[in-house]
């Protein structure tokens, strides 16, 4: 494969700055994953439905803004977009502890902060995916994505434990201030990058709806991208339905205190670290497409251990389930993210990524709402059984798709057409 010229490398200064900013921001997010629901449960005494809504409203912006965000990002320089998003996220999340300290924090305020942060995340994530090929060549993208995913997995390991300690020592809202400050570090690192970003492709400006349609058409006409998008949606509904109520489950059903919750989720995060270490090895041994399939299908049954969790030694079920599911999901995510970045045309990558993200992250909004509602109506443990069963069933989408017949993902759309033409000729 011939990589396109780039101005950075995985070991270069520019990518290291980018990586440092992202790692810090991800650590803040890892803290917020535990701190935000703990603020709702402990400080505001919210019910399970509200805890689920916190996850839902954070991802609802993908359904509202995801598609136009892809078109806007393809029109604009990506780094300035990310800088603005970091600033907005800081203000949104810093407002929560400030409101709590002066005694005016409410559940609507908490939901609004999560929603505004989610809006900023839509644009940041879309721009980040399109910006990565500016810093790295095609040949370096897998290593770069693995480093970023490694940072995310490390944050998932350390963030919850740190959140638990912060909550016990200083109160539930302190973790959210740590999350807010992480966006400042991300902003400073992005601001220090000197790589000149190439201007957006010089194409005739069309109506936004038409440009959005280009990304959707590319996604849905492509059998591999379409399959990954549909599976991601179904899987995210199930996984988010579980994760949105896991803190409420561990605190109220299992009886764990804040420090134990942080420790359990920290141990679960080790699965993500394992997934980072496995992604490159399984890709080389089995091929990229086959490795992604093996990882997702192998991860799903581990989620059936979550509802078996009990107090004391029974917490081991949750930990083993989290490690097993996390390892497979993270390894598969690294492989498929790299495939998309190599495969999609540069002029369309923002719109294609946003189209896939609307389906994937929109499903997270549905999963958060569904998990909270079912937890309120049917019970938290019963909801975990339903969601884990759905996760196992979702793997059928991959097993009965064109991906099952591939060893490696193609490197361009032309490769698929060439393969199909070769079948016809034979």
KAVEN-V565976 format. One record per pair of residues at least 4 apart in sequence whose ideal C-beta (glycine too) atoms are under 6 Angstrom apart, sorted by the first residue. I is the first residue (numbers start at 1). J is the second residue. Records with the same first field share a line. If there is no record, write none. Layout:
I->J, J
//
This chain:
3->137, 138, 139
6->136, 137
7->195
8->12, 14, 15, 135, 195
10->15, 140, 143, 144
14->135, 193, 195
15->19, 135
17->189, 192, 193
19->147
20->189
21->186, 189, 190
22->148
23->151
24->182, 185
25->182, 183, 186
26->151, 152, 155
27->155, 159
28->178, 179, 182
30->155, 156, 159
31->35, 159, 162, 163, 175, 178, 179
32->36, 179
34->38, 160, 163, 262
35->163, 175, 176
36->54
37->41, 51, 247
38->42, 167, 172
39->43, 172, 173
40->44, 46, 50, 51
42->172
43->172
44->107
46->50, 107
48->245, 248, 372, 375, 376
49->372, 376
50->107
51->248
52->244, 245, 368, 371, 372
53->57, 372
54->114
55->244, 368
56->365, 368, 369
57->111, 114, 115
58->114, 118
59->118, 361, 364, 365
60->365
61->65, 118, 119, 122
62->66, 122, 357, 358, 361, 362
63->362
65->69, 122
66->122, 354, 357, 358
67->212, 358
68->208
69->122, 123, 126, 354
70->126, 215, 350, 351, 354
71->208, 211, 212, 351
73->126, 127, 130, 350
74->350, 351
75->200
76->81
77->197
78->127, 130, 131
79->197
81->123, 127
82->124, 127, 190
83->187, 190
85->120, 123, 124
86->183, 186, 187
88->120
89->117, 120, 183
90->94, 180, 183, 184
92->113, 116, 117
93->117, 176, 179, 180
94->180
95->99, 113
96->113, 176
97->173, 176, 177
99->104, 105, 109
100->105, 173
105->109
120->124
121->125
123->127
124->128
126->350, 353, 354
127->131
129->353
130->349, 350
134->197
136->140, 141, 144
138->342
140->144
141->145, 338, 341
142->338
145->334, 337, 338
146->276, 279, 334
149->276, 330, 334
150->276
153->272, 273, 276, 330
155->159
156->269, 272
157->266, 269, 270
158->162
160->262, 265, 266
161->262, 263, 266
163->175, 262
164->258, 259, 261, 262
165->169
166->170, 174, 175
167->172, 258
168->258, 259
170->174
201->347
206->210, 211
213->217
215->348, 351, 352, 355
216->355
217->221
218->348, 352
219->225, 352, 355
220->226
222->226
223->402
227->401, 403
228->232, 336
229->356, 359
230->397
231->235, 397, 398
232->236, 360
233->359, 360, 363
234->394
235->239, 394
236->240, 360, 363, 364, 367
237->363, 366, 367
238->387, 390, 391
240->244, 364, 367, 368
241->367, 370, 371, 387
242->384, 387
244->368, 371, 372
245->249, 371, 375, 380
248->252
249->253, 380
250->254, 256, 261
253->380
254->309, 311
255->311
256->260, 261
264->315, 318
267->319
268->319, 322
270->323
271->322, 323, 326, 327
272->326, 330
274->327
275->327, 330, 331
278->282, 331
279->331, 334, 335
282->286, 291
283->288, 291, 335
286->290, 291
287->407, 408
288->335, 408, 409
289->403, 406, 408, 409
290->407
291->335
292->332, 335, 336
293->398, 403
294->298
295->328, 331, 332
296->332, 398
297->395
298->328
299->325, 328, 329
300->391, 392, 395
302->321, 324, 325
303->321, 325, 388, 391
304->388
305->317, 320, 321
306->318, 321, 384, 388
307->381, 384, 385
308->317
309->314, 317, 318
310->314
321->325
322->326
326->330
333->337
339->343, 409
340->344
342->411
344->348, 349, 352
348->352
349->353
353->357
356->360
357->361
358->362
366->370
367->371
370->374
371->375
374->378, 383
375->380, 383
378->382, 383
396->400
398->403
399->404
410->415, 416
411->415
//
